[in-house]
């Protein structure tokens, strides 16, 4: 089971920078030494893949996040969220989304 409190997200640039600093825990030499069959077996044995059907990608759909926009937000509000740590912008977005969804729920279907 995944504990979301331990999930960290990095950009590709961030991963390259971690690797350059020697912070990567990936054994690239080992992974590159695996044959295709060994790699396939390793993936098949991974418990995270146990419930994933082999043809999962046949009906996969590309999902894109909604476009982001820059908006002016009062600095004290940003600082309050920023104090919560990494992911504060995602949290701010979630708070705003929850507010909008609640307003839509109160207004009822078919109303803007």
Biotite code that builds the C-alpha atoms (Angstrom):
import biotite.structure as struc

atoms = struc.array([
    struc.Atom([0.000, 0.000, 0.000], chain_id="A", res_id=1, res_name="UNK", atom_name="CA", element="C"),
    struc.Atom([1.257, 3.483, -0.810], chain_id="A", res_id=2, res_name="UNK", atom_name="CA", element="C"),
    struc.Atom([1.574, 6.106, 1.893], chain_id="A", res_id=3, res_name="UNK", atom_name="CA", element="C"),
    struc.Atom([0.869, 9.430, 0.150], chain_id="A", res_id=4, res_name="UNK", atom_name="CA", element="C"),
    struc.Atom([2.810, 11.268, 2.864], chain_id="A", res_id=5, res_name="UNK", atom_name="CA", element="C"),
    struc.Atom([6.006, 9.753, 1.473], chain_id="A", res_id=6, res_name="UNK", atom_name="CA", element="C"),
    struc.Atom([5.405, 10.460, -2.207], chain_id="A", res_id=7, res_name="UNK", atom_name="CA", element="C"),
    struc.Atom([7.744, 13.077, -3.627], chain_id="A", res_id=8, res_name="UNK", atom_name="CA", element="C"),
    struc.Atom([7.371, 14.572, -7.084], chain_id="A", res_id=9, res_name="UNK", atom_name="CA", element="C"),
    struc.Atom([10.332, 15.912, -9.037], chain_id="A", res_id=10, res_name="UNK", atom_name="CA", element="C"),
    struc.Atom([10.706, 17.559, -12.407], chain_id="A", res_id=11, res_name="UNK", atom_name="CA", element="C"),
    struc.Atom([13.059, 15.916, -14.890], chain_id="A", res_id=12, res_name="UNK", atom_name="CA", element="C"),
    struc.Atom([15.525, 18.746, -14.278], chain_id="A", res_id=13, res_name="UNK", atom_name="CA", element="C"),
    struc.Atom([15.264, 18.170, -10.533], chain_id="A", res_id=14, res_name="UNK", atom_name="CA", element="C"),
    struc.Atom([16.047, 14.472, -11.018], chain_id="A", res_id=15, res_name="UNK", atom_name="CA", element="C"),
    struc.Atom([19.078, 15.285, -13.175], chain_id="A", res_id=16, res_name="UNK", atom_name="CA", element="C"),
    struc.Atom([20.290, 17.705, -10.498], chain_id="A", res_id=17, res_name="UNK", atom_name="CA", element="C"),
    struc.Atom([19.860, 15.100, -7.734], chain_id="A", res_id=18, res_name="UNK", atom_name="CA", element="C"),
    struc.Atom([21.782, 12.597, -9.813], chain_id="A", res_id=19, res_name="UNK", atom_name="CA", element="C"),
    struc.Atom([24.597, 15.098, -10.428], chain_id="A", res_id=20, res_name="UNK", atom_name="CA", element="C"),
    struc.Atom([24.839, 15.675, -6.667], chain_id="A", res_id=21, res_name="UNK", atom_name="CA", element="C"),
    struc.Atom([25.040, 11.900, -6.069], chain_id="A", res_id=22, res_name="UNK", atom_name="CA", element="C"),
    struc.Atom([21.623, 11.786, -4.394], chain_id="A", res_id=23, res_name="UNK", atom_name="CA", element="C"),
    struc.Atom([20.105, 9.186, -6.736], chain_id="A", res_id=24, res_name="UNK", atom_name="CA", element="C"),
    struc.Atom([19.456, 5.786, -5.175], chain_id="A", res_id=25, res_name="UNK", atom_name="CA", element="C"),
    struc.Atom([18.899, 4.140, -8.552], chain_id="A", res_id=26, res_name="UNK", atom_name="CA", element="C"),
    struc.Atom([21.509, 1.562, -9.533], chain_id="A", res_id=27, res_name="UNK", atom_name="CA", element="C"),
    struc.Atom([21.736, 2.489, -13.226], chain_id="A", res_id=28, res_name="UNK", atom_name="CA", element="C"),
    struc.Atom([24.531, -0.017, -13.884], chain_id="A", res_id=29, res_name="UNK", atom_name="CA", element="C"),
    struc.Atom([22.396, -2.886, -12.580], chain_id="A", res_id=30, res_name="UNK", atom_name="CA", element="C"),
    struc.Atom([19.280, -1.787, -14.485], chain_id="A", res_id=31, res_name="UNK", atom_name="CA", element="C"),
    struc.Atom([21.191, -1.385, -17.755], chain_id="A", res_id=32, res_name="UNK", atom_name="CA", element="C"),
    struc.Atom([22.730, -4.858, -17.295], chain_id="A", res_id=33, res_name="UNK", atom_name="CA", element="C"),
    struc.Atom([19.316, -6.570, -17.249], chain_id="A", res_id=34, res_name="UNK", atom_name="CA", element="C"),
    struc.Atom([18.165, -8.450, -20.314], chain_id="A", res_id=35, res_name="UNK", atom_name="CA", element="C"),
    struc.Atom([14.719, -7.694, -21.705], chain_id="A", res_id=36, res_name="UNK", atom_name="CA", element="C"),
    struc.Atom([13.420, -10.960, -20.196], chain_id="A", res_id=37, res_name="UNK", atom_name="CA", element="C"),
    struc.Atom([14.878, -10.136, -16.767], chain_id="A", res_id=38, res_name="UNK", atom_name="CA", element="C"),
    struc.Atom([13.377, -6.672, -16.892], chain_id="A", res_id=39, res_name="UNK", atom_name="CA", element="C"),
    struc.Atom([9.956, -8.056, -17.867], chain_id="A", res_id=40, res_name="UNK", atom_name="CA", element="C"),
    struc.Atom([10.144, -10.634, -15.042], chain_id="A", res_id=41, res_name="UNK", atom_name="CA", element="C"),
    struc.Atom([11.156, -7.934, -12.558], chain_id="A", res_id=42, res_name="UNK", atom_name="CA", element="C"),
    struc.Atom([8.166, -5.817, -13.572], chain_id="A", res_id=43, res_name="UNK", atom_name="CA", element="C"),
    struc.Atom([5.827, -8.833, -13.407], chain_id="A", res_id=44, res_name="UNK", atom_name="CA", element="C"),
    struc.Atom([7.090, -9.647, -9.886], chain_id="A", res_id=45, res_name="UNK", atom_name="CA", element="C"),
    struc.Atom([6.589, -6.075, -8.655], chain_id="A", res_id=46, res_name="UNK", atom_name="CA", element="C"),
    struc.Atom([3.667, -6.089, -6.171], chain_id="A", res_id=47, res_name="UNK", atom_name="CA", element="C"),
    struc.Atom([2.551, -2.685, -7.448], chain_id="A", res_id=48, res_name="UNK", atom_name="CA", element="C"),
    struc.Atom([1.772, -4.335, -10.802], chain_id="A", res_id=49, res_name="UNK", atom_name="CA", element="C"),
    struc.Atom([-0.038, -7.430, -9.460], chain_id="A", res_id=50, res_name="UNK", atom_name="CA", element="C"),
    struc.Atom([-3.548, -6.134, -10.229], chain_id="A", res_id=51, res_name="UNK", atom_name="CA", element="C"),
    struc.Atom([-2.652, -4.406, -13.503], chain_id="A", res_id=52, res_name="UNK", atom_name="CA", element="C"),
    struc.Atom([-3.831, -6.407, -16.550], chain_id="A", res_id=53, res_name="UNK", atom_name="CA", element="C"),
    struc.Atom([-1.226, -6.923, -19.291], chain_id="A", res_id=54, res_name="UNK", atom_name="CA", element="C"),
    struc.Atom([-3.353, -5.022, -21.821], chain_id="A", res_id=55, res_name="UNK", atom_name="CA", element="C"),
    struc.Atom([-3.992, -2.023, -19.533], chain_id="A", res_id=56, res_name="UNK", atom_name="CA", element="C"),
    struc.Atom([-2.681, 0.383, -22.145], chain_id="A", res_id=57, res_name="UNK", atom_name="CA", element="C"),
    struc.Atom([-5.061, -0.761, -24.902], chain_id="A", res_id=58, res_name="UNK", atom_name="CA", element="C"),
    struc.Atom([-7.837, 1.472, -23.551], chain_id="A", res_id=59, res_name="UNK", atom_name="CA", element="C"),
    struc.Atom([-5.676, 4.115, -21.900], chain_id="A", res_id=60, res_name="UNK", atom_name="CA", element="C"),
    struc.Atom([-6.618, 7.733, -22.429], chain_id="A", res_id=61, res_name="UNK", atom_name="CA", element="C"),
    struc.Atom([-4.246, 10.666, -22.368], chain_id="A", res_id=62, res_name="UNK", atom_name="CA", element="C"),
    struc.Atom([-5.313, 13.020, -19.597], chain_id="A", res_id=63, res_name="UNK", atom_name="CA", element="C"),
    struc.Atom([-4.008, 16.542, -19.540], chain_id="A", res_id=64, res_name="UNK", atom_name="CA", element="C"),
    struc.Atom([-4.207, 18.811, -16.534], chain_id="A", res_id=65, res_name="UNK", atom_name="CA", element="C"),
    struc.Atom([-6.270, 21.935, -17.082], chain_id="A", res_id=66, res_name="UNK", atom_name="CA", element="C"),
    struc.Atom([-4.284, 24.934, -18.270], chain_id="A", res_id=67, res_name="UNK", atom_name="CA", element="C"),
    struc.Atom([-2.715, 26.965, -15.483], chain_id="A", res_id=68, res_name="UNK", atom_name="CA", element="C"),
    struc.Atom([-2.840, 30.714, -15.311], chain_id="A", res_id=69, res_name="UNK", atom_name="CA", element="C"),
    struc.Atom([-0.898, 33.275, -13.349], chain_id="A", res_id=70, res_name="UNK", atom_name="CA", element="C"),
    struc.Atom([-3.077, 35.290, -11.012], chain_id="A", res_id=71, res_name="UNK", atom_name="CA", element="C"),
    struc.Atom([-2.193, 37.945, -8.469], chain_id="A", res_id=72, res_name="UNK", atom_name="CA", element="C"),
    struc.Atom([-2.692, 36.653, -4.946], chain_id="A", res_id=73, res_name="UNK", atom_name="CA", element="C"),
    struc.Atom([-1.991, 38.739, -1.860], chain_id="A", res_id=74, res_name="UNK", atom_name="CA", element="C"),
    struc.Atom([1.481, 37.987, -0.518], chain_id="A", res_id=75, res_name="UNK", atom_name="CA", element="C"),
    struc.Atom([0.290, 37.248, 3.027], chain_id="A", res_id=76, res_name="UNK", atom_name="CA", element="C"),
    struc.Atom([-2.027, 34.532, 1.705], chain_id="A", res_id=77, res_name="UNK", atom_name="CA", element="C"),
    struc.Atom([0.740, 32.977, -0.384], chain_id="A", res_id=78, res_name="UNK", atom_name="CA", element="C"),
    struc.Atom([3.105, 33.073, 2.600], chain_id="A", res_id=79, res_name="UNK", atom_name="CA", element="C"),
    struc.Atom([0.551, 31.343, 4.817], chain_id="A", res_id=80, res_name="UNK", atom_name="CA", element="C"),
    struc.Atom([0.197, 28.464, 2.348], chain_id="A", res_id=81, res_name="UNK", atom_name="CA", element="C"),
    struc.Atom([3.951, 28.417, 1.599], chain_id="A", res_id=82, res_name="UNK", atom_name="CA", element="C"),
    struc.Atom([4.652, 27.877, 5.309], chain_id="A", res_id=83, res_name="UNK", atom_name="CA", element="C"),
    struc.Atom([2.958, 24.461, 4.988], chain_id="A", res_id=84, res_name="UNK", atom_name="CA", element="C"),
    struc.Atom([5.883, 23.248, 2.890], chain_id="A", res_id=85, res_name="UNK", atom_name="CA", element="C"),
    struc.Atom([6.320, 21.655, -0.533], chain_id="A", res_id=86, res_name="UNK", atom_name="CA", element="C"),
    struc.Atom([3.147, 21.310, -2.568], chain_id="A", res_id=87, res_name="UNK", atom_name="CA", element="C"),
    struc.Atom([1.573, 24.475, -1.192], chain_id="A", res_id=88, res_name="UNK", atom_name="CA", element="C"),
    struc.Atom([0.526, 25.647, -4.670], chain_id="A", res_id=89, res_name="UNK", atom_name="CA", element="C"),
    struc.Atom([-1.253, 22.368, -5.310], chain_id="A", res_id=90, res_name="UNK", atom_name="CA", element="C"),
    struc.Atom([-2.943, 22.751, -1.939], chain_id="A", res_id=91, res_name="UNK", atom_name="CA", element="C"),
    struc.Atom([-4.009, 26.313, -2.787], chain_id="A", res_id=92, res_name="UNK", atom_name="CA", element="C"),
    struc.Atom([-5.510, 25.035, -6.031], chain_id="A", res_id=93, res_name="UNK", atom_name="CA", element="C"),
    struc.Atom([-7.333, 22.247, -4.163], chain_id="A", res_id=94, res_name="UNK", atom_name="CA", element="C"),
    struc.Atom([-8.777, 24.732, -1.649], chain_id="A", res_id=95, res_name="UNK", atom_name="CA", element="C"),
    struc.Atom([-10.046, 26.963, -4.449], chain_id="A", res_id=96, res_name="UNK", atom_name="CA", element="C"),
    struc.Atom([-11.434, 23.977, -6.370], chain_id="A", res_id=97, res_name="UNK", atom_name="CA", element="C"),
    struc.Atom([-13.273, 22.722, -3.257], chain_id="A", res_id=98, res_name="UNK", atom_name="CA", element="C"),
    struc.Atom([-14.778, 26.191, -2.786], chain_id="A", res_id=99, res_name="UNK", atom_name="CA", element="C"),
    struc.Atom([-15.961, 26.337, -6.413], chain_id="A", res_id=100, res_name="UNK", atom_name="CA", element="C"),
    struc.Atom([-17.418, 22.828, -6.254], chain_id="A", res_id=101, res_name="UNK", atom_name="CA", element="C"),
    struc.Atom([-19.303, 23.677, -3.050], chain_id="A", res_id=102, res_name="UNK", atom_name="CA", element="C"),
    struc.Atom([-20.705, 26.843, -4.625], chain_id="A", res_id=103, res_name="UNK", atom_name="CA", element="C"),
    struc.Atom([-21.822, 24.854, -7.684], chain_id="A", res_id=104, res_name="UNK", atom_name="CA", element="C"),
    struc.Atom([-23.440, 22.246, -5.413], chain_id="A", res_id=105, res_name="UNK", atom_name="CA", element="C"),
    struc.Atom([-25.363, 24.971, -3.553], chain_id="A", res_id=106, res_name="UNK", atom_name="CA", element="C"),
    struc.Atom([-26.545, 26.571, -6.815], chain_id="A", res_id=107, res_name="UNK", atom_name="CA", element="C"),
    struc.Atom([-27.863, 23.305, -8.187], chain_id="A", res_id=108, res_name="UNK", atom_name="CA", element="C"),
    struc.Atom([-27.539, 21.729, -11.616], chain_id="A", res_id=109, res_name="UNK", atom_name="CA", element="C"),
    struc.Atom([-27.527, 23.862, -14.728], chain_id="A", res_id=110, res_name="UNK", atom_name="CA", element="C"),
    struc.Atom([-26.564, 27.113, -13.015], chain_id="A", res_id=111, res_name="UNK", atom_name="CA", element="C"),
    struc.Atom([-23.233, 28.873, -13.617], chain_id="A", res_id=112, res_name="UNK", atom_name="CA", element="C"),
])
